[in-house]
Amino acid sequence: MTDSELAELSLQVGQALLRRKATLTTAESCTGGWIAKVLTDISGSSAWFERGFVTYSNDAKQQMVGVQAQTLADNGAVSEPVVREMAAGALKAARATFAVSVSGIAGPDGGTPQKPVGTVWFGFADDIGRTEAMVKQFSGDRDAVRRQAVSFALNTLRQQFLQNT
Amino acid sequence: MTDSELAELSLQVGQALLRRKATLTTAESCTGGWIAKVLTDISGSSAWFERGFVTYSNDAKQQMVGVQAQTLADNGAVSEPVVREMAAGALKAARATFAVSVSGIAGPDGGTPQKPVGTVWFGFADDIGRTEAMVKQFSGDRDAVRRQAVSFALNTLRQQFLQNT
């Protein structure tokens, strides 16, 4: 997915949010602010995006979006329980309609047999209590893994959470 | 400045931080996470970058990095006092060695005669009490203004705060 395709996807997400007068927030670990960057590429994005959390460390995940220390200790940062807590915590802190969270291993270091490079967990939450978590295994280098993660997060949000608008 | 030039600049900043065992945090308004994105493009960036704040709205600036409501009311979000408070607040919240903040008018809307599109304020703070604020007037479209802001923030940090290492 090219930069201009990411921009088009971001525009579609923004238009869907605008139509339903909804807002989105982000809690990003391995994508490191890239989702927030593509959302704010869109002129007028302040109508539906008002903050994002770049929670790269475990401390940041705990302090910024309320992930529990025990959840991190039990599961590791790249896990379903952690992305669920990240999304729920970001949603609450931002008082947003929707939240998306990402935690993964972008590489080239940090992979393990259980969680190889390219493993990325995604969390989704909304203000009517729907939550979802998904894992993907992406291939390619660090840029490719991160790029696919940004794309997957926005596409899933659009197709599964912003569809009926 | 191209994406690969931004990546090279980010790498230089990261190497300088690593040499002095220092960390950096970001408080971004108009750049919307782009600085955090280019920092985390670098493999191993978790050694010197552990969180970033995308404070797009006034509420986010107050709640995430402690900007005072009165400072916003008196000066507007795109102002020297606000970027100074953003940098100081981010530094403190992240317990980082260095903080950089950005607040500007990326356009195409939002410009005024006093603060035309392309006006961008930058704040810098470090843990030995140095603070700095600068304003730039960039030209070009939204992407160009944001790109120049990312570049200026990282370059200034490198040249003025990370020089003697």
Interface residues (C-beta under 8 A of the other chain):
Chain A: T26 E28 C30 T31 G32 G33 W34 I35 A36 K37 L39 T40 D41 S43 G44 S45 S46 F49 E50 R51 G52 F53 V54 T55 Y56 S57 D59 A60 Q63 M64 A93 A94 A106 G107 P108 D109 R142 D143 R146
Chain B: T26 E28 C30 T31 G32 G33 W34 I35 A36 K37 L39 T40 D41 S43 G44 S45 S46 F49 E50 R51 G52 F53 V54 T55 Y56 S57 D59 A60 Q63 M64 A93 A94 A106 G107 P108 D109 R142 D143 R146
